[in-house]
Amino acid sequence: MNEDKLKIILLFKKFFLEIYEILLNCDRKHLELKRIVLQEYDIYLKDLYLANDMQDEVDRKRKKKS
């Protein structure tokens, strides 16, 4: 069961790493966009970790939907 809880996080991290590799080759004129995208992914990943760490089933499902 613990493995199932982390499956979405592992999939998202894999997706994030692919996006990150693409952004590494980004032009200098797009650095601000790159920073914003990386910051948003970081926030989203933290929310996923917090949602999976919650003990209350109702709160966890509500957090995952938002």
Rosetta constraint file for C-alpha pairs under 8 A:
AtomPair CA 1 CA 5 HARMONIC 6.49 0.50
AtomPair CA 2 CA 6 HARMONIC 6.62 0.50
AtomPair CA 3 CA 7 HARMONIC 6.29 0.50
AtomPair CA 4 CA 8 HARMONIC 7.87 0.50
AtomPair CA 5 CA 52 HARMONIC 6.35 0.50
AtomPair CA 6 CA 10 HARMONIC 6.20 0.50
AtomPair CA 6 CA 52 HARMONIC 7.34 0.50
AtomPair CA 7 CA 11 HARMONIC 6.19 0.50
AtomPair CA 8 CA 12 HARMONIC 6.08 0.50
AtomPair CA 9 CA 13 HARMONIC 6.04 0.50
AtomPair CA 9 CA 45 HARMONIC 7.37 0.50
AtomPair CA 9 CA 48 HARMONIC 6.60 0.50
AtomPair CA 9 CA 49 HARMONIC 7.23 0.50
AtomPair CA 10 CA 14 HARMONIC 6.21 0.50
AtomPair CA 11 CA 15 HARMONIC 6.28 0.50
AtomPair CA 12 CA 16 HARMONIC 5.97 0.50
AtomPair CA 12 CA 45 HARMONIC 7.65 0.50
AtomPair CA 13 CA 17 HARMONIC 6.10 0.50
AtomPair CA 13 CA 45 HARMONIC 7.75 0.50
AtomPair CA 14 CA 18 HARMONIC 6.43 0.50
AtomPair CA 15 CA 19 HARMONIC 6.36 0.50
AtomPair CA 16 CA 20 HARMONIC 6.03 0.50
AtomPair CA 16 CA 41 HARMONIC 7.14 0.50
AtomPair CA 17 CA 21 HARMONIC 6.20 0.50
AtomPair CA 18 CA 22 HARMONIC 6.46 0.50
AtomPair CA 19 CA 23 HARMONIC 6.20 0.50
AtomPair CA 20 CA 24 HARMONIC 6.26 0.50
AtomPair CA 20 CA 38 HARMONIC 7.60 0.50
AtomPair CA 21 CA 25 HARMONIC 7.30 0.50
AtomPair CA 22 CA 26 HARMONIC 7.15 0.50
AtomPair CA 23 CA 34 HARMONIC 6.38 0.50
AtomPair CA 26 CA 30 HARMONIC 6.50 0.50
AtomPair CA 26 CA 31 HARMONIC 7.26 0.50
AtomPair CA 26 CA 34 HARMONIC 7.58 0.50
AtomPair CA 27 CA 31 HARMONIC 6.97 0.50
AtomPair CA 30 CA 34 HARMONIC 6.28 0.50
AtomPair CA 31 CA 35 HARMONIC 6.16 0.50
AtomPair CA 32 CA 36 HARMONIC 6.25 0.50
AtomPair CA 33 CA 37 HARMONIC 6.16 0.50
AtomPair CA 34 CA 38 HARMONIC 6.18 0.50
AtomPair CA 35 CA 39 HARMONIC 6.08 0.50
AtomPair CA 36 CA 40 HARMONIC 6.18 0.50
AtomPair CA 37 CA 41 HARMONIC 6.23 0.50
AtomPair CA 38 CA 42 HARMONIC 6.17 0.50
AtomPair CA 39 CA 43 HARMONIC 6.34 0.50
AtomPair CA 40 CA 44 HARMONIC 6.17 0.50
AtomPair CA 41 CA 45 HARMONIC 6.04 0.50
AtomPair CA 42 CA 46 HARMONIC 6.27 0.50
AtomPair CA 43 CA 47 HARMONIC 6.30 0.50
AtomPair CA 44 CA 48 HARMONIC 6.30 0.50
AtomPair CA 45 CA 49 HARMONIC 6.34 0.50
AtomPair CA 46 CA 50 HARMONIC 6.22 0.50
AtomPair CA 47 CA 51 HARMONIC 6.02 0.50
AtomPair CA 48 CA 52 HARMONIC 6.19 0.50
AtomPair CA 48 CA 64 HARMONIC 7.14 0.50
AtomPair CA 49 CA 53 HARMONIC 6.16 0.50
AtomPair CA 50 CA 54 HARMONIC 6.40 0.50
AtomPair CA 51 CA 60 HARMONIC 5.23 0.50
AtomPair CA 51 CA 61 HARMONIC 7.80 0.50
AtomPair CA 51 CA 63 HARMONIC 5.75 0.50
AtomPair CA 51 CA 64 HARMONIC 6.11 0.50
AtomPair CA 52 CA 60 HARMONIC 6.71 0.50
AtomPair CA 54 CA 59 HARMONIC 7.22 0.50
AtomPair CA 54 CA 60 HARMONIC 5.67 0.50
AtomPair CA 55 CA 60 HARMONIC 7.32 0.50
AtomPair CA 56 CA 60 HARMONIC 6.13 0.50
AtomPair CA 57 CA 61 HARMONIC 6.26 0.50
AtomPair CA 58 CA 62 HARMONIC 6.21 0.50
AtomPair CA 59 CA 63 HARMONIC 6.06 0.50
AtomPair CA 60 CA 64 HARMONIC 6.19 0.50
AtomPair CA 61 CA 65 HARMONIC 6.26 0.50
AtomPair CA 62 CA 66 HARMONIC 6.55 0.50
